[in-house]
Amino acid sequence: MTSLRRWSLAFAVSAALVSCAGVPTASEPPAIPTSEAPANTATPVNPEGPLPIKIGIIEPLTGQMATAGVDNVDGFRLYLASIHHTVSGRTIEPEVVDSEANAETALAKAKALVESQHVSLLMGLETGSECAAVVEYANQQRLPVAITGDCGVQNLPPGRFTTRFTYAPSGEVDTAADWAAKNSFGRAILITSDDQRGIETSDAFASAFISRGGRIVQELHPPVGTADFGPYLAQMNREADVVVVWLAGTDGAPFIGQYPANGPPIVDLFGQLSQFGAKAVGMVGVSTYIDNFDSPGNRQFVKAWRATYPGSPVTNEASAGYVAGQVLDAAVKRTGGKVEDSSAFMQALYHTDVETVKGRVRLDGSHDVVQSSYVYRLAKQGSGYVNQLLQTYTNVGRDWDRTPEQLATFQFGAYKGKWVGMTKDQLGNVVTRRSLYQFFGSSEMR
């Protein structure tokens, strides 16, 4: 059953309702000042028992980004099923809406969730534009928002009511550059979608790679929705010894289907291409999740996913949705179920420190995620495929490779078309290269 078919089933059920860092800082995340705390801090009294906790989930369920959004929602629902939709004696009631990967639509539906459905938390969000719109609104409303969708843009609108549990480019992408440089790849082609996330991803990889002595020999930025990659693949620079790829939405399928058998090896950022089987064998992925991560919780998740959605790959988006459920569970328990006290609920989210299906997840002082990054190679095994773990980077967040000052001054997204021929001297001081500490026994890598 495809993700979209699964969603149509799930959407029908929910239609009766209404239907995301680096080494953590030593200091605790800042508390919300009293002057900024929400006015509504009382838990409503219901003589018939506790009211359900309404959670607004904003994901693209139609269009180019639908597969990612549907998998995220399915993963979240799968976790809720595992706890019988109940935390601290209160039923969790997800209100799922379709953002269409459009900022105006996402904002309109966020307003409806908050002002009509009275949700206690907004979750999900896939694209940079919808993230920006919804986060700004949620901060104005002083309502907690937890980015648990694939919103991998570098910077979010500032605000004390926002947390992110997915990634920023200056984390996972920097580990990919580190691994590539250390494994004899010196000349890279960048192929990333021509949108905010794609260009920021390109800038993150290029700057970290060049700082390690690598060279970018070509940049290719196909528009989102490209179906024919032939013209791009035909012009690939044959001097390259690696192709570094991130493509939005469903663009990965035609890309990997058209990629030449004699092309340079691929490093797949965010691990989206490994789901395409035979054509991706030998490809190296870098991701915050690997389906054969060896933990009881992940084994349970993978087993449940395959039983519920047979034939559907366990994608990063599916794991992100499941992790969203684990984070929500922990935060609700920390408040004793009193999520209507938004200040206490935000503090619970700030202090997230949970063993999830992708390993330990927590937040840094800027409320962005700290987690592990996995490097693996897709291999054929019997009649199927397996991700062979090559390296694990631990304690990875937005400042894993860069200082706060470097993050503040480097303009992610401003270097499109400028990387070919760029040298370390021209690049300047934009990367600290924390990973060099491995030579002194740092615990950041194992």
URHUTA-V782694 format. One record per helix or strand. SS is the DSSP state (~ for helix, > for strand). FROM is the first residue (numbers start at 1). LEN is the number of residues. Records with the same first field share a line. If there is no record, write none. Layout:
SS->FROM-LEN ; FROM-LEN
This chain:
~->3-12 ; 34-3 ; 66-17 ; 103-13 ; 128-14 ; 169-14 ; 196-16 ; 230-5 ; 251-8 ; 273-8 ; 296-13 ; 316-19 ; 342-9 ; 404-6 ; 424-4 ; 434-7
>->53-7 ; 86-2 ; 90-9 ; 121-4 ; 145-3 ; 162-3 ; 187-6 ; 215-6 ; 242-5 ; 266-4 ; 284-4 ; 353-4 ; 359-5 ; 369-13 ; 384-13 ; 445-1
